[in-house]
Every structure is written in structure tokens, then in C-alpha cells.
Amino acid sequence: MASFAQFGNDLYTGRRQFDFVGRRKTWYVISAILLVVAAAGLLGRGLNLGLEFKGGSELRVQGVTQMDNYEERAKDAVSSATGANDSLNVTKLGDNQVRIQAKKLGDNSAATTDKVSNALAEEFGVPATSIDSSYIGPSWGETVTRKALIALIVFLVLVSVVLAIYFRTWAMAVAALVALMHDLAFTVGIYALSGFEVSPATMIGFLTILGYSIYDTVVVFDKVRENVDEAHATGKRSYAQAANYAVNQTLVRSINTSVVALLPILALLVVGFTMLGPGTLLDLALVLFIGIAVGTYSSIFIATPLLVSLRNREPANKELARRAAQYQEATGADHAGTAETSSGVVDPEREKELVAARKERTARKREVHPWATKDDA
């Protein structure tokens, strides 16, 4: 634990750095390949939409004591009641419940549903009152989809406006939106390739992961803005170096936040897969797990590198790069923000300078926010 804390401290002070921004073309290529695969899965296989979106009948047999060959037994019971070999989706829920879903159950009449319920009750040895049946029309799913798309559009518009106002630049809003769409497209692609069922809970999860992704990205961007302001004041780092330094400073925080968020979701997934079976809890946990993992990746490897690509050619940042190059050539540093010289040896004077700069930032923050702690700096 101590070594990981030291690792985080080294990243924050600049003694150690990973070149996320300098290798941005590599991350772009990797993401592009993954998105092409995801798009191919979406276009080729499509999404496995749940009954709520396709419409149909659902029956649940509760209190089942013998689960042997439950799938075949359920299909045989339905077939004997309807006189047709309907396409059924039979799943086990928990230890004593069987769910049967069908787009069409005979003629979909109430009499046919009652007949199927009685056949299932007889097959599984439970009273007819233990069978719950429901019918969902396809219009319900269309309504949910339409409202989800409206919510997505409103969310993206509001996020764009807020980010543009808060950061005072359109580039950060664009980079954040691209990262958001990257997360959404990648998550949807995973669902298409894996065949996981898309339910209303999944739609809720899609919108939820966008909130998490933008939160993580904003934290990094806020640090980028702080470092860039300092870079323009001192001329010691270029825009790209200041942005890369910000990603390194927030790296451990991003990892810790993601791990803390993923652990309880992982526990829900284990319980859902091993004990509860398909259902709202499993659907929501699955999309959150995938989305948070992808969102963490995009906030580190996509959002900030893309921001640098958008702003690096601005005249002010070109001038900053020239000043930073002159300073680094004079001091012998490979890139500002680290305490290493070109030979890889830690320069004590440079390290003292970095520590002093950090203390100065802390003091400035406390002038504005007296309650700010050392870690907030």
C-alpha cells in the first residue's frame, strides 16, 4: 500500500510520468479499431432486445422444486397447450422460479394464456395460482426508447453548454462529448457482440454511465486548466506537457474511484449470475460495470489527448511551446513537470522547484477556499 501511495505521490509531483498525450495517435488507433468491431457487431448481429421492446407474453412459474430439464419441460408444456411450436425464451430465476417469454403465445387470447398456465402448473407440480402471466405490447418499448433518446439529446446539449461556460472554451466541450459518445458506442457494441439482453434497466444504465464518464472527465479537465494557466504564467511547460501532467496527477484518483465503484457492482454481478438469474438487478449491474470501465479508459486515453489535438495549434499555445522548449533546453529537462534530467537522474534543485510550485498552488487555493486541504491542491 505504501508503494502505491508513493507511486501516486511521484505522479503528482512529477518525479514519474507516463506519456499519455504524446502517444495519443496510438490511443486513437486502438479506439478506432475497437469501435469498428463494435459497429460491425451492432450492424451484423444487432441488439438482443428484451420482451419490453419487442412485445409479447411472459409467464413466471414460482415455487418449482424440481429444476431438472426445466427448459425442455416448459417448452413441451407450452407446445401441448397451444398446439404450436412457438419460439420461447426460457430462463431460470433463482433456485425455484422459471420464466417463459414468447413473442406470440398461440393466438395471444386470455383463454390460451390460461390454458398455458394450467399446463405449466401441471408440468412443474405447482398450483395454478403460482403462475404469473403478463402481456406487453410493442408500443410500450417504442415509448421507452423514444423517451430515452430525448433524455440523451437533452443531456448532451446541457453538458455542452455547461462545459463551454465553465471552462470558457468550446474545445473542452467537444472533447468531453466525443469521449461520452465513445463510451456509449463501445458499451452498446459490447452488448451487440455478446448478445446480452437489452431491457429498460439497461437503458437506465446507459444514461447513468454517461453521468459517471463526464464526472471523471471534468475532474481531469479542471486539473488541465489549472496546469495550463500556470504554464502560461511561467513558460516552463507546453500545453501538451501541462495537459499530460494533469492526467498523471489525477491517474491514481481515477483508478481508485473506478475500483471503489466497480467492486460493489462486481458483487451484484456475481449474485445475479449465480443466484438470482436474469432480472433488473443483473441488467443494471452489467451495463454499469462495462460503462464505468470504458469511461475510465476514455477519460485517461481519449478525452485529454483529443483536447490537446484540438488546442495545440492555437497561436497562444504555439508560443507557449516555443517558450517551454527554450526553458527546458536551458535547464536540461526532457519535459517540464518532472524532476529528471535527460540522463534520467533526479535533479534535487528541480525537485525543490516542483515542491515549491505545489505549495504556491495550495496557498493560492486557500486564498479562495480557506477550507481547502493539502490534497485538494
C-alpha positions in Angstrom: 0.0 0.0 0.0 2.9 2.3 0.9 4.5 1.7 -2.5 1.2 2.6 -4.3 0.9 5.7 -2.3 4.5 6.6 -3.2 3.7 5.9 -6.8 0.8 8.3 -6.7 2.9 10.9 -5.0 5.6 10.6 -7.7 3.0 11.1 -10.4 1.5 14.1 -8.6 4.9 15.8 -8.0 6.2 15.0 -11.5 9.0 12.6 -10.4 7.4 9.9 -12.6 5.2 10.4 -15.7 3.5 8.4 -18.4 3.3 10.0 -21.8 -0.4 9.6 -22.4 -0.7 12.7 -24.6 2.5 12.1 -26.6 1.2 8.7 -27.7 -2.3 9.9 -28.5 -2.3 8.7 -32.0 -1.8 5.1 -30.7 -4.8 5.5 -28.4 -6.9 6.9 -31.3 -6.0 3.9 -33.5 -6.8 1.4 -30.7 -10.2 3.1 -30.0 -11.0 3.3 -33.8 -10.3 -0.4 -34.2 -12.5 -1.3 -31.2 -15.3 1.0 -32.4 -15.2 -0.6 -35.9 -15.5 -4.0 -34.3 -18.4 -2.7 -32.1 -20.1 -1.2 -35.1 -19.8 -4.4 -37.0 -21.4 -6.3 -34.2 -24.2 -3.8 -34.0 -24.9 -3.8 -37.7 -24.3 -7.6 -38.1 -26.0 -9.1 -35.1 -28.0 -6.2 -33.8 -29.1 -5.8 -30.2 -30.9 -8.6 -28.3 -33.9 -6.5 -27.3 -35.9 -7.7 -24.3 -39.6 -8.5 -24.4 -40.4 -5.0 -23.3 -39.2 -3.6 -26.6 -40.5 -6.4 -28.9 -43.8 -7.1 -27.2 -45.2 -10.5 -26.2 -46.2 -12.7 -23.3 -44.3 -13.6 -20.1 -45.2 -16.3 -17.6 -43.4 -17.0 -14.3 -43.6 -20.3 -12.6 -42.9 -19.9 -8.9 -42.2 -22.5 -6.2 -40.6 -25.0 -8.5 -38.9 -27.8 -6.5 -37.6 -29.9 -9.4 -35.5 -27.9 -11.9 -34.2 -30.8 -13.9 -34.6 -30.2 -17.6 -36.7 -27.1 -16.8 -36.2 -25.6 -20.3 -37.4 -28.6 -22.2 -40.3 -29.3 -19.8 -41.5 -25.7 -20.2 -41.4 -25.8 -23.9 -43.2 -29.1 -24.0 -46.0 -27.8 -21.7 -46.5 -24.6 -23.8 -46.4 -26.6 -27.1 -49.1 -29.1 -25.8 -51.3 -26.2 -24.7 -51.1 -24.1 -27.8 -50.7 -26.8 -30.4 -47.8 -25.0 -31.9 -44.0 -25.0 -31.5 -43.7 -21.3 -30.6 -40.3 -19.7 -30.2 -39.7 -19.5 -26.5 -37.1 -18.0 -24.2 -36.9 -20.0 -21.0 -34.7 -18.9 -18.2 -34.1 -19.8 -14.6 -34.6 -17.1 -11.9 -33.0 -18.0 -8.6 -33.5 -21.5 -7.2 -37.2 -22.0 -7.6 -38.5 -19.8 -10.4 -38.8 -20.3 -14.2 -39.5 -17.5 -16.7 -41.1 -18.2 -20.1 -41.1 -15.4 -22.7 -42.8 -15.7 -26.1 -43.4 -13.1 -28.8 -46.6 -14.9 -29.7 -48.4 -17.4 -27.4 -50.9 -19.1 -29.7 -53.5 -16.5 -30.6 -52.5 -14.4 -27.5 -56.0 -14.7 -26.1 -56.8 -14.8 -22.4 -58.1 -18.4 -22.9 -54.9 -19.5 -24.4 -52.9 -17.9 -21.7 -55.0 -19.7 -19.0 -54.5 -23.0 -20.8 -50.7 -22.5 -20.9 -50.7 -21.6 -17.2 -52.5 -24.7 -16.3 -50.2 -26.8 -18.5 -47.1 -25.3 -16.8 -48.6 -25.8 -13.3 -49.2 -29.4 -14.0 -45.8 -29.9 -15.5 -43.9 -28.4 -12.6 -46.2 -29.6 -9.9 -47.3 -26.2 -8.6 -50.8 -24.7 -8.1 -52.1 -22.6 -10.9 -52.1 -19.5 -8.6 -48.3 -19.8 -8.6 -48.1 -18.8 -12.2 -48.0 -15.1 -13.0 -48.7 -14.0 -16.6 -48.5 -10.7 -18.4 -48.6 -9.3 -21.9 -46.6 -6.3 -23.1 -47.4 -4.5 -26.3 -44.6 -3.4 -28.6 -45.8 0.3 -28.3 -44.6 0.3 -24.7 -41.0 -0.4 -25.8 -41.2 2.2 -28.5 -42.3 4.8 -26.0 -39.4 3.9 -23.6 -36.9 4.1 -26.5 -38.2 7.5 -27.7 -38.0 9.0 -24.2 -34.5 7.6 -23.6 -33.3 9.2 -26.9 -34.9 12.5 -25.9 -33.2 12.3 -22.5 -29.9 11.6 -24.2 -30.2 14.6 -26.5 -31.1 16.9 -23.7 -28.2 15.6 -21.6 -25.7 16.1 -24.4 -26.9 19.7 -25.1 -26.9 20.7 -21.4 -23.4 19.1 -20.9 -22.1 21.0 -23.9 -23.4 24.4 -22.7 -22.2 23.9 -19.1 -18.7 22.7 -20.1 -18.3 25.6 -22.6 -19.3 28.1 -19.9 -17.3 26.5 -17.1 -14.1 26.0 -19.0 -14.6 29.1 -21.3 -13.6 27.1 -24.4 -15.5 25.0 -26.9 -12.6 22.6 -27.3 -13.1 21.0 -23.8 -16.9 20.6 -24.5 -16.2 18.9 -27.8 -13.5 16.6 -26.3 -15.8 15.6 -23.5 -18.7 14.9 -25.8 -16.6 12.8 -28.1 -15.4 10.8 -25.0 -19.1 10.4 -24.0 -20.2 9.1 -27.4 -17.1 6.8 -27.4 -18.3 5.3 -24.1 -21.8 4.9 -25.3 -20.9 3.4 -28.7 -18.4 1.0 -27.1 -20.9 -0.2 -24.5 -23.7 -0.7 -27.0 -21.2 -2.6 -29.2 -20.3 -5.0 -26.4 -24.0 -5.7 -25.9 -24.4 -6.4 -29.6 -21.3 -8.7 -29.8 -22.1 -10.6 -26.6 -25.8 -11.0 -27.1 -26.7 -9.6 -23.6 -30.4 -8.7 -23.4 -31.3 -5.0 -23.5 -34.0 -4.3 -21.0 -35.4 -1.0 -19.6 -32.9 -1.3 -16.8 -30.2 -1.5 -19.4 -31.4 1.8 -20.9 -31.3 3.4 -17.5 -27.7 2.1 -17.1 -26.7 3.6 -20.5 -27.8 7.1 -19.3 -26.2 6.5 -15.8 -22.7 5.7 -17.2 -22.7 9.0 -19.2 -23.0 10.9 -15.9 -20.1 8.9 -14.4 -18.0 9.4 -17.6 -18.5 13.2 -17.7 -17.7 13.5 -14.0 -14.4 11.7 -14.4 -13.5 13.8 -17.5 -14.4 17.1 -15.8 -12.1 16.3 -12.9 -9.2 15.8 -15.3 -10.0 18.9 -17.4 -10.1 21.0 -14.3 -6.6 20.0 -13.5 -5.6 20.6 -17.1 -6.9 24.2 -16.9 -5.0 24.8 -13.6 -1.8 23.4 -15.1 -2.2 25.3 -18.4 -2.8 28.6 -16.5 0.4 28.0 -14.6 2.3 27.1 -17.8 1.3 30.3 -19.5 2.4 32.3 -16.4 5.8 30.5 -16.1 6.6 29.3 -19.6 8.0 26.1 -18.2 5.6 23.6 -19.9 3.9 23.5 -23.3 0.2 23.0 -23.5 0.6 19.3 -24.3 3.0 18.8 -21.4 0.8 20.6 -18.9 -2.2 18.5 -20.0 -0.2 15.3 -19.8 1.0 16.3 -16.3 -2.7 16.8 -15.3 -3.6 13.3 -16.5 -0.7 11.8 -14.4 -1.7 13.8 -11.4 -5.3 12.5 -11.5 -4.4 9.0 -12.6 -4.4 7.4 -9.2 -7.6 9.2 -8.2 -9.3 7.9 -11.4 -8.1 4.3 -10.7 -9.2 4.4 -7.1 -12.6 5.9 -7.8 -13.2 3.3 -10.5 -12.1 0.4 -8.4 -14.3 1.6 -5.5 -17.3 1.9 -7.9 -16.7 -1.4 -9.6 -16.3 -3.6 -6.6 -19.9 -3.4 -5.3 -21.1 -3.7 -8.9 -19.0 -6.8 -9.3 -20.6 -8.2 -6.2 -24.0 -7.6 -7.7 -23.0 -9.3 -10.9 -21.8 -12.4 -9.0 -25.0 -12.6 -7.0 -27.1 -12.0 -10.2 -25.3 -14.6 -12.3 -25.0 -17.3 -9.6 -28.2 -16.9 -7.5 -30.8 -14.5 -8.9 -30.5 -15.1 -12.7 -31.7 -12.6 -15.3 -33.6 -9.6 -14.0 -33.5 -5.9 -13.4 -30.6 -6.1 -10.9 -28.4 -8.1 -13.2 -29.2 -5.9 -16.2 -28.4 -2.7 -14.4 -25.2 -4.0 -12.8 -23.9 -5.4 -16.1 -24.2 -2.2 -18.1 -22.8 -0.1 -15.2 -19.7 -2.4 -14.9 -19.0 -2.2 -18.6 -19.7 1.5 -18.8 -17.6 2.6 -15.8 -14.6 0.6 -17.1 -14.9 2.1 -20.5 -15.5 5.6 -19.1 -12.3 5.4 -17.0 -10.4 4.4 -20.1 -11.8 7.3 -22.2 -11.1 9.9 -19.5 -7.4 9.0 -19.5 -6.6 7.9 -23.0 -9.2 9.8 -25.2 -10.6 13.0 -23.7 -7.4 14.8 -22.7 -5.3 13.7 -25.7 -8.2 14.8 -28.0 -8.3 18.2 -26.2 -4.6 18.6 -26.9 -5.1 17.8 -30.6 -7.8 20.5 -30.8 -5.9 23.2 -29.0 -2.2 22.6 -29.7 -2.3 24.6 -32.9 -3.7 27.7 -31.4 -1.2 30.7 -31.7 -1.0 31.2 -27.9 -0.2 27.5 -27.4 2.3 27.5 -30.2 4.1 30.4 -28.5 3.9 28.6 -25.2 5.5 25.5 -26.7 8.4 27.7 -28.0 8.9 29.3 -24.6 8.8 25.9 -22.9 11.3 24.4 -25.3 13.7 27.3 -24.6 13.3 26.9 -20.8 13.8 23.1 -20.9 16.8 23.4 -23.1 18.4 25.8 -20.7 17.6 23.6 -17.6 18.4 20.3 -19.2 14.9 18.8 -18.6 13.3 16.5 -21.1 9.8 17.8 -20.3 8.6 20.2 -17.7 6.8 18.7 -14.8 9.4 16.1 -14.0 12.4 16.2 -11.8 14.6 14.1 -14.1 17.3 15.4 -16.4 18.0 14.0 -19.8 20.2 11.3 -18.3 17.3 10.0 -16.1 18.9 11.2 -12.8 16.7 13.1 -10.4 17.7 16.7 -10.2 17.4 17.9 -6.5 17.1 21.5 -7.5 14.4 20.7 -10.0 12.6 18.6 -7.4 12.7 21.5 -4.9 11.3 23.8 -7.6 8.3 21.4 -8.2 7.6 21.1 -4.4 7.7 24.9 -4.1 5.3 25.3 -7.1 2.9 22.9 -5.5 3.0 24.8 -2.2 2.3 28.0 -4.1 -0.7 26.5 -5.8 -2.0 25.3 -2.4 -1.6 28.8 -1.0 -3.5 30.3 -3.9 -6.3 27.9 -3.5 -6.6 28.6 0.3 -6.9 32.3 -0.5 -10.1 31.5 -2.5 -11.2 28.4 -0.5 -9.9 28.6 3.1 -11.2 25.1 3.8 -9.1 23.5 1.1 -6.7 20.8 2.3 -3.2 19.9 1.0 -4.6 17.1 -1.1 -7.1 19.5 -2.8 -4.2 21.3 -4.3 
